[in-house]
Amino acid sequence: MTDLKITTVNDFDQNGIFPLRNIRVEGKKIETPTAATIPGKLREHEEFHPDSGGVSELYRTVGGDDLDEAMRDPDGAQLNDDLESQYSSAPDDSLKITFTKYTEASTLGVAHAQYLADLHAAYSDILTVPLMPKLVRNVEDGLNDPSYRSFKKSVVAFLNQVEERHPDAPVMGLIPRLGWEFIDDLLEVYEAHGVTTYAFDFDRCKVTTGTQLSMVEPLMQSIANRGIEEHTLFYAINPSPGTRQQAIGARPASDIASLGLGFDIIGGCHVSPRMPEEAFEEMEAEQGEDGEPEFRLFDKTDWVYRDIPVSDLPDAFPKRTAFDAEGIAARVRRSPNNAKYRLQKLVNGEQKALAAKDLRDTLASDQAYPQVIEKLGVTDQTKSAYEQTRESFDEERFQSGVGDF
């Protein structure tokens, strides 16, 4: 039996789906909703605000050659070194969640599945099914599509190795962005393996748009129908941070807005926009109209991202932070390509975690929804998504309850 206990302490608030949960695993306790920080990007003398602690996200891209090299090396080669470095950077009391992106477009073999199961068991408090974007993106038809069958076999191969080698470890199933037909099929696989917590890979898409809602809404209905809505956990990995809206002069933060759609933990986005790498690097180094570098900063009050000229950063920087605005501005000026991208990840991860803590405080009184929908970054589209998803969620929840009675 796994040492994972999930307790929901509210009734999902007035509208939307806003669960307030206590998560206990391996002697650790965290509260959700929250946003993960990424300690592997910290450098010497850098740290997060203590109130932003809770979930530490580790991430590593893994190919077949990486796994073969690690399997030959008694010390695990560079693959283990990288994860060990990230792991040691995370606070001891944080819940560590490790994601690996398997880069092959073929079925995960038994030997590789075995090594990945051991790798996740060594560096993760909850074992996540590896991300497999190449297989997922190759799926074109229905459940008999060869790429989907390969993906499904890979999931089962990993789960089998976990059950055999780490039977007491809690497991988080992977939900790919494939459409409800595929998700429904995978839920049967996970249920057969006793898996009831899930990581949804949004592949850098906005959680609150229609395409994603056509998957998220029936997913929330499904867990309500099965009666596990109070004992599950949803992790959003690779959510899009959103796109700029000229009308408000900022980017509505669609990643953190997913907290109102039943998600408990907002993870990082490790997927580049669909463009050549050179174009992405140029976009990230983009400067303002006067040639001055800009820093994309999450506003935890309004739930938006603002592009701030670095000369204005000390005035715009949040007061509640462990990072130094002057130091960040200086480093961005010196290295607008590399330093800016890393520091944006760190600062914004910290600020989203603090915003989630503020949300938890409001959820304790069941008064979150009226305050959330007044935020600048919660668009009409997002409000509609909240209402639509909650309505169908309640229909299944109450219908299930009547049937049980």
C-alpha positions, 0 to 999 in steps of 0.5 A: 500500500502506498504511503500517500494520503490526500484529503480535501478540506473544502467543497471546491468553493462556490464556482469553478473547481478549486480544491483545497487539499492536504497531501501527505507522503513519506512523512512530508505534508504539503497543502494545495493549490500550489505552484512548483518551484524549479530548484535546479535552476538556482545558482550559488547564493540564490534561494526562494522565499520560504513561503513559496516552498511545498513542491520542487519540480525536477526535470530531465530530457532522456534519450535511449543513448542516455539510458544505455550510457547510464546503465553501463556506468555504475554511477549512472553517468551524467543522467544521474549526476544531473538529477542528483544536483537538482535533488540536492538543491531542493529543500529537504521538506519539499515534495519532490516530483521528477519528470523525464521527457523520453525523446524516442519515437518508439516503444519504451523497452523493458530495460529502459522502463526498468531503469526509468522506474528506478531513476524516478524512485531515487529522485521523486516522492511520487513516481511520474510516468515519463513524458513521451512527446514524440509518440504523442505528436505522431498520433493521427487516428483513433485508438488503433493508431500505431503511435498510440498503441506504442505510447500505451504499451510504454505506459504499461511497461513503466507501470509494470516495472514500478509495481515489480520493483517499487510496489509501495511507491505512489504513482502519477499517471500521464495524461497526454493532450490527445483528446477524450477518447484516448484519455478515457482509454488511458484512465482504464489502464491507470485504474487497473494499476491502482493509479488515481493521481494524474499529471496532464501534459499540456504541451505548451497549450492554454489550459482554459481554451476550448480544445483543452476544455474538451479534455479537462471537463470530461476528465473532471466529470470522470473522477466525480462519477468514480467518486474519487474527487476528494482523494485525487491529485492533478498536476499541470505540466507544460501549461502555456503561460498565455499570450499578450492581450493588447486591451490590458497591456499584459498576458493573462496568466492562463497557467495559474488560472487552471487552478480553478479547473480542478488542478492542484499543482501548476508545474513548469513549462519546459516546451519551447514555442513551435518555432526554430530554436534560433527564433525562440532564442531571439524572441526571448532576448527581445528588447523594448522599443528603445532597445532596452531588455525587458523582464517578463514578471508575474503579478501575483495580485492580478494574475498577469505577466508584464514585460518590464524594462530592466531599468524599471524592474526595481520599482516593479519588483515584488516586495515579498521575494527572496530575489534582489531586483537590482542584481537581476536587472544587472545580470539581464543587461549583461546576458539578455539571452541566457540569464533572463530566461533562467531568472524569469523561471525562478522569480515567476515560479516563486511568485506563482507559489506565493499567489497560490498560498494567498489563494489557499488562505481565501479557499479556507473560507469558501470565498475564493471564486468572487475574488478570483474572477475580479483579477485582471488576468482572469478573462471572460473566457476563463470565467466561462470555463470555470462555470462550464466545468463546475456545472458538469462536475456537479452533475456527475458528483450529485448523480453519483451520490444519489445512486450510492444512496 
